[in-house]
Structures are given as structure tokens and as C-alpha cells.
Amino acid sequence: MKSFNNPILPGFYPDPSICRVGEDYYLVTSSFAYYPGVPIFHSRDLVNWKQLGHVLDRPSQLPLDGLRQSQGIYAPTIRYHDGVFYMITTNVGKGGNFFVTATNPAGPWSDPYYLDAPGIDPSLFFDDDGKVYYHGTRPAPEGEKYSGNWEVWLQELDLETKQLVGEPVGLWRGALRDVIWPEGPHLYKVNGYYYLLISEAGTGHHHASSIARSERVTGPYAGNPGNPILTHRHLGKDYPVVNVGHCDFVETQNGEWWAVGLASRTYGGYYRNLGRETFLMPVVWEDGWPIMSPGTGKLEMFYQLPDLPQVKPQIPSTCDHFENTKLDYAWNFIRTPKEEFYSLSDRPGYLTLTLRPDKITELGNPSFVGRRQQHINFMASTVMEFTPKKDNESAGIVLLQSNEYHFSFLYSKVADKKVIRLVRCAGGENKVIKEMPIDASTLYLKVEAHGQDYNFYYGESTTSYQLLVENVDGRILSTDVAGGFVGAELGLYASSNGASSDNKAYFDWFEYVGL
């Protein structure tokens, strides 16, 4: 039988949520402090996904000013009802819980409808009687006896007024006594029962999915005696796939059940540079309860294909020549852009970045255009036309985990000398790993990663690459060092480092290849 490989969305695509409309499937993931927010994908076979765009692609929808990398958009849920798509999420640090609507999943989506709802991880459930219910996670009403003492709760949502109505009801606190962080709730109605699927124990190594059911949407909910129904915490830290959880179910038009969920691939030790990725696994129902990944009970890297019409996979282009009028959906920025700092028309066929005072080390909106690292081994390269005119003007490639943890591989002017240099930023402290003098108006830059060994090359042509430094330890790009919830990105960057400048950097192409 034919099979597919996990993850279905490699790289930093956490907290997946899925819905089906006829024969079409739609999926969204968290985006934190990156802009545009909430990437949305379409599939007909659950395995091959094409990005349609972003749900939150206007500044009015997505204020992110001053937020840290792991604030912003948490755990979106996508649902469809009566001709309308709903995406509900939390903007941590900028407004809290809200939802947006669209009749076309590719957009445009509405401006946010903010809700007076505490906590995070909201979801929506459309019941048979026409009522709609908000459910999310919030601190326990009696107060936090310990960190993570939260509960899943529910309240009716009036779609006319776009506000919560009636009394809130606590539903469940998870399968374990004194569990921490019951979160990511989703409600389903199957064979007369309401099923409440949650994650618990935090999104780290002890992450787990548990489920409860009730004959009434407001409860009481009784936990599955087989809980947790999915976890890898008992497999140890040497197991190559960890922190499995945050799942969402979908039933196909052929009656099969599947789940999307997040997990991380470790390499070079217990390090997760790729972040939390989106995986797919089968689900069957047995004695009134779902069995996830039947037969093994753990998330596998290969499964038999869903019973759906197979779609020929699209092989993504490895090189962006910047010849379109808009950036490819794979690219994003840090926080909400306040001014135009990039252009595809200033010099057709090039991505033009304006040098601005904003620095990658700060919580501003630097001139950075990035994409996710999606492979354990990869090569990224670009050609740049740029001449630093003033001290500290710089442009090149940045490998980014956060403003406090990253590598900057930049052509700069320092003390009236032009240099190519690699700077390691860890804990907010910059250290020059190596620099070499060079004077070139056109510069080729290349990064190769083999596991946690990163090699940096430069040259004046693709046939004259020189090694700047090899086997640099890449573990600072993992949340296990840097903290937070995001995966590594890499991209193009230009800065005047606090000074005014009218200089620009021109990038002819950017290539990213998994090795």
C-alpha cells in the first residue's frame, strides 16, 4: 500500500487546526510575532498542502508592535458553518481573544471581533440546535494554586452581536490530578456524545492529548479511561520525535477519521531548531472513544495514505528569483510593518531592502524578510548587490530564533573597513565569530547546515566560494537554548544600525534546498 511521510508541514508550523468543506480541507497554524499571521493551507488528500495565503494580512488585523518572538498569535482554530469560515485565536500581548470571518478561505478576512474572554487557545463549536459555543482555557476560578492550574471553559457566542452571552461554565481540567496547562480544546459531536479533546502538561516534553465526553455540551465531562490518548513523554528524550500533542480531528467524506497535531524532531541531542511541526495520523473509534495511531499508539513517520483521491504533489521551487509582483507566501516579516522597507518593483527581478535604523537585536520591525527552516540538513544561498557607505551599514543573511538568539552573516563597513563577518548573538550578547576584509559590489553568500554544524561561505561568484568559518554550533537556534515557542527562520536582512541611511541592498535570488 502507498504511504506518506510525516511531517506534512515541515518546519515552524505549530498548533494545527483543520476543517473540511465537502471534498476540500483547510488548515491553519500559529504564527506568533511574525507577519502576515496565521498561514492557511488547502488540500484534497490531507497529505499535499498548498498555501492559500494568510488569514491576518493587514495591519488592522494584526498589531504586533514591541512583542517578543513567542508572543502574538497563539493556537488558531478554523471552522466552517453555513457558508462562512471562522478563524478564532489569541493575540498574546495585543488584544487577547478574537475571531475573523470570510466566505472565501483565501480571503479577504474581516477585521477582528474581540471578545471579553480570559485565557488563550479559543475554539468554536456549532451545535445541532443552532447555538454556537466559545471554548478555551483560562486560570482556575479559585486562583492558581500552582503555575498551570487552568481549566477548559465554555460560553455561548452570539453571532449577531459578535459577543459572548450567558454564563461561563468550567468543563474539564484534564486527565491527571493537578495537571498543568489543559489547553488547545476542541469540541466534536459524535453519535450523540460531545467529545472534548485537549492537550495537557504543557507544550514541552510532557505534552499529551486527552479526551472526555458528555451527553450535554455544558457537561459534566467524564475522561476516557485510556487517557492520555497520545503522548511521547514515556518514550524518553532519545526518541527522535517529541512533545506530541495539540491535535484536531477531521472526518473525511469517506468516513475515515484523521488527526493533525504538532510534534518536534530532535537532532544533535535534545534540540529542536525546526520548532513544532504539523503531523498527520489516523484515528479509529472503539467502544465510543477515539484511538489515535492505532496499533502503536505513537506518532509514526509513515502511514498508509488516506482513502481519498490522490493528488499529484507539487514540487516547490527551491529558488525565488523575485520576479513576481508579490512576495511568495513562504516569506514573512518580524512584527507588523510600519513602513515600506522592501520592494519587488524598485528594481524588477530583485528584492530590494532599504537600510533602516531598526536592528535584528531589538523588538522593532527590522528590514528582514524570512522563511522557515524546514530541514535538518539544508543549504541557503543568495547573491547581493550592496556597498556599505557608512560605518555599521550591513546586509546579508540572518539565521533567526529570536532577537536574542541568532546568527548574522553580513557584509558591513566597520571602522572604515569593509568586511564579511559572522556574528553570534546568544542571550542578547553579540560575539564576532570571524571576519574577513573584502571589497566587492556583488557578493554571493551561502550557508550549509549538516545537523547542528553550520558552515558559512562567501565569494564574488558561485565558482569562487571561500569558507569563512565551518562547524559553528547551531544549537542556539533551538528553543531548548533560547526558550519560547517558535522555530528557526532564515532570510535576508539590511540595517543601518541606529543611524539614518538612504542605502539599499539588492538581492537577485534566494535559494533554499534540503540536503
N, C-alpha and C positions, 0 to 999 in steps of 0.2 A: 504494500500500500504506500502511496505517496505521503510524504511528511513535510512539515515546515520547521524552520529553525526559530528559536527564541533568541533574543527579544524581537518582537515585531516592530518596535520603535527603539532602536539603539541610541544610547546617549541620554542626556538630561531631559527625559520626558516622564516626570513623576505624577502620581495621583491620577491615573487614567479613569475616565468615566465614559460610558458608551450608551448609545440608544439605537434602536432600529426603526426605520420608517419603510414599511414594505420590504423591498429587497435591498435597501440601502442602509449602511451602518455609518454612524458618526461618532467620533471620539475626540475628547479634549483632554488636556493635561495642564498642570500648574506651570506658571512662568515666573513667579516671584518678582524681582525688581527689573526684569527685562521687558523691553518694549519693542514691538507690539506684544500684547498679552494674550494668553490662552490660545495656543495653536489649535486649529480644528482640522481634522482629517476625515476622509471619506474612503469607504471600502465596500466591496460587494462580496468578498470572500473571507473577511476577518483577518487575513494574513497580509495582503498587499494594500498599503495605505498611501493615499495621495493627499498632500496638504492643500486645503481649500483657501487658507488664509489664516487670519487671527480674528477671534471674536472681539477683542478690545484693541482697535487700531486707530483710535482718535484720542487726543489728549483729554477731551471732556469725559471719556470713559475710564481713563487710567492715570490718575495722579500718582506719581512715584517719587516726587521731589524729596531728596535727602534720605531715602530709605536705604537700609543695608541690603546686600545681595539676597539675604534669606528672609527679607520682609516682602511686602507686596502681595501678589496673588497666590492664595493657597487653595488647593483641593476643589477645583470646579466640578460641578455636576451638569450634565447635559440631558435634557428630557424633551420629548415632543408630545404635544396634545392638541387635537382639534385644529390642525393646520399651522400651529405656532411652535417654534423651537424656543426653549428656555435654557439659559445658562446662568447658574447661580454659584456664587463664590464669595470669598472674603478678601478684601484688600487690607492686609495687616499693616497698620500704621497710617492708613489714609481712607478712613470712612467705614471700615467694617464690612458687614454683610450686605450684599445687593444682588439683584438679578437683572439680566437684559433679555430682550426678545428679538426674534427675527422670523420672517416667513421663508427666507432663503438662508440655509446654513452658511453659505459663502458670504453673507452679509448683504446690505448693511445691518448691523445690530443696533438696537436702541441705546440711548444713554441710560446710565444705571438708575434703577429704582432701589433706593437704600431702605433698609428695614431696621426697625428698632428691635434688634435681636442680638443678644450677647453671644460670645463664643465664636467658634470658627467651624469650618467644614460643613456648610449648609447643603441640603439636598431637597428635592421636591418629590412629592408623591401625589398622583392624580387618582383618586378613588373612584369606584364604580358609580357612586351616588352624585358625582359632580363636584364633590368637595376636594380642595387642594390643601396639602399639608406641608409646611416647612418642618424640617428636622435637621438638627445639627448637634454640636457638642458644646457644653458650657461648664463653668465651675459648679461644683455641687452646691445646692442652695444653702446648706448648713455651714458653708465655708470650706476652704481647702485644708483638711486635716493634714495633708501631705501634698507635695508637688505632684500634679497629675490626677488629683482626686476630682474628676469631672464626671458628667453624666450626659447621655444622649437624651434629648428632649424634643418635643413636638408642639406645634401650634398651627392653627388653621390660617391659611393665607387667602385673602380676598383679592381675586384677580382684577376686580373692577377698581378698587381703591389702591391696589398695589401695597396693601398694608396687612400686618398680622392682626387677627381678631380672635376673640375668645380667650380662654385661659391656657397658659402653657402647661404641659404635662411632662413630667420626667418619665422616661421609658425604660432605660436599662443602663447599668454601669459596667457591663462586661461580664465575661465568663468566670473570671477569677476573683476571689475575695481581695479587696484592696488593690484592684488592678489600676494601673495608671493609664491616662490618656485614652479612654474609649472614644474613638473618633471615626471620621470618614463614613458616617452612616448612610445606608441606602435601604429604602423600603420596597418590597415587592408583594404582590398578592398572587398566591398560587394555590389552587384547589381549596379556596375558602379561607386559607390562613394568611395572615400578614406576617411576612418574614423581615426581620431587621438584621441586616448584615453590617458588621462594624469591623474596624481594626482596633487593637488594643496593645498596650505595653510599649507604646512609643514607636517611632518610625525607624529606630535603630536595630541593633542585632536581635532584640527580643520581639520584634514586630510579629503580629499574628492576626489572623482573621477568625472571628467568631460569629455565631448566628443564634438568634432567638426567634420565637414565633408567638402569635396571639390570635385569638378569634376576633379581637377588636383592635382597631388601629391605635387606640389610646392605651392598650394593654389591659391587664398585666402580661408581660412577656416572659416566657419560660425558655431558658437556654437549652441548646442542643446538648444532650449528654455526651456527645462525641467532641465537644469543643476542646481546643480550637480546631477548626476545620482545615486550616492551612497555616503552617509556620515552618521555618528552618532553624529556629533557635536551638533545637535539640541536636542539630547535626554538627555543631562545633564551628569554630572560626576558620578551620582549614577547608570547609566545604566551599566550592567556587561560586555559589550563588547564595546571597544572604539577604537579610531584612525583607522577607517576602510578606506582602500584605496589601492593604488599601485596594480592595477589589470591587468590581462592579459586574453584575450579571447581565446577560442578554440571552433571550430565546430567539433562535433563528426561525425563519419562515418554514423550515422543515422539522421543527420541533426539538432540535438539539439545544442544549444549554452550554454556554461558554462563559468564561470569566476573563476580564482583563485585570491585571494587577501590577504592582510595582515590585521590583527587586533590584539588587545590585550585584555586579560581577566584581569580585576582588582579584587583584593581581599584585605581585611584588610584596606579598604579605597581606595583612588585613587593611587594604587601601582601596578606595573606590573613586578613582578620578572621574569615571564616566557618570557618576551620580546614580540616581534611581531611574531605572529604565522601565519601559512598558512591555509586559509579557502577556501571553495568551495561553489559557489552559482549559481543558474540557471539564464539564460538570455533569453529573448524573444525579437523579433523585432516587432515594432509597428510604423506605419507611417514613416518608414525609419530611426528609431532610436532604440537603444537597451534599454530595460527595465531590470534593474538589480533587482533580487529578487522580481519578480512580485507579486503583491498583498499586500505586506507590504512595499517594498522599503527600507528595512533594512536587515542587515546580520542576518540570523537566525542560531540557534544552531542545527536545524534539518531540513532536506529537503527530499523529495522523491528521491529515487535512480535514477541516470541517466538511460536512456534506452540503456543499454549496458549489454553484458553478465556478470553476476555476478561472481566475483572471491572470492573464499573462503579466508577470511582474515587469514594472518599468525600471529600467536600469538608470539610476540617477546620474546626471552628468558630474564628472569629477572636477571639471574646471569651469569656473564662471568668468566669462570674458567681458562682462558688464556691458553687453550690447543691447539690453532691453531698456525700456523707459522706466521700469520699476525694479527695485531690488527683488531678488528671489526670496520666497517665503522662509528659506532656511536662515536668513540673516536677521539679526536683531541688534538693539542698542541697550545701553545701560541707563535705566530710568527714562522718564518722559522727555523727549527732545523739546527744548525751549526755543531753538533757532535752527535754521538750516545749516548743517555742518558737513553734509555730503551732497554730491551731485553726480548724476549719470549723464547730464546734458552739458555741463560746463565744458567738458572735453569728451565728445562722443566716443564710446568704446573704452572709456576709463571710469573708474570710481575715483572721484576727486574728494579728498578730505581737507577741510580747512583747519589750519592750526589754530587752536583756541586755548585760552589760559587753563581750562579745566584739565585736571590730572587724573590718571587712572587710579592713583592712590587715594583720591578723595571721594566724597559722596555726592559728586555733582553729575553732570551729563557730558562726559568727555567725548571727543571725536573718535569713537570706537564703533566699528561695525563687525560683529562677531557671529560665529556659528558654533554649534555644539561639537565637542569631541565625541565621536561615535565608535571608535575602535581602540582596542588595547595597543595595537601597533598601527601607526599611521605616518604619513608624510604630508606636510603642508608647505606650499611654496607660493611665492609671488614675485613680480617684477615691479619696481617702484622707480618713478622719476621724481627726484626730490633733491634739493640743495639747501641744507640748513644755512640760513643767513646770519642768525644771531646765536649767541651762546644759549644753550639749553633748548633750542628748537630741535625737535626729534620726530621721527616717523618710522614705522615698521610694523612688526608683528608682536602681539601680546598674547600670551597663554594665561588665561584668567580663571581663577577660582573666586576671588573677591578683591576688593580694593586693598586688602591687607596681605593677600597671598596670590602672587602671580610672577610670571617671568616677562620681562620686556626685552625684546630683541630689536634694537633701534639704531638707526643712523642719526647721529647727533653732532652738534657743534659744542665743544666743551673747552673753555679757556682758549678760544681762537683756533682750536684744533678739531678737524673733522674725524670722527671715529665711528666704527661699528662696535657696539657693546652689548653684552648680555648682563642684565641686572636682575637679581633675585630679590623679591620682596617677600618676607616672612614675618608675620607678627607686626606688620607695618614698618619694618626696618629694611631699608634698601642696602644691598651689597653688590658691588660690581664684581661679577664672576670673571669676566675677561673683556678686554677691549683691544682693538687694533686700529691704527690710523689708516684711513682710506679717503681718497678724494675722487668721487665718481658722481656723475649726474644721473646715471641709471644703475640700479643695484638690484641684484637677484638675492632673495633670502629664502632659506629652506630650513625646516625643522623636521627631523625624523625621530620618532619615538618607538623604541623597542621595549615594551613593558614600561618600567619606571626609569629607563635610561633614555635621556633626551639628548640629541645631537644637533648642533646649530652650525649652519653653513652660510657663506656669503660669496658673492662673486660679481663680475661685470658681464657675465654671460652664463647660459646654462651649462656650458662646457668648461667653465673655469671656476667652479665652486671650490672654495677653500674652507677647511674646517676651522671654525672659531674655537669651539670647545665641545668635547664629547662626554658622554656618560654623566650628564648632570642629573641629579636625583630629582625625579618629578613628583615625589610624594607630597609636596606642599600643595599640589593641585587637588588633593583628596580632602573631603570633609573630615576625615579621621585626623588630619592635622589642623585644618583651617576652621573646623566647626561649620555649623549651618546645614542647609538642606539642598544646595544646588550642585550641579556637576560642572566640570570644566568646559570652558569655551575657548576658542582661539579666533583671532581675527586681526583686522587692520586698524592702526591707531596713529594719530598725529596730535602733537601738543606743542604749545609754546611755553608750557610750564609756568604759568602765572603771569607772563608778560603779554603785551599786545603784539599782534603779528598780522601781516597780510599774506603770509606764505601759505602754500598749498602743497600737498603731496598727491601724486597721480599714480594709481595702480592699474596696470593694463589687464591683469588677470589674477585670479587666486585659485589654486588647485589644492584639493584635499582628497587623499587616497588612503583607504585602509590597506594595510600591508599584511 
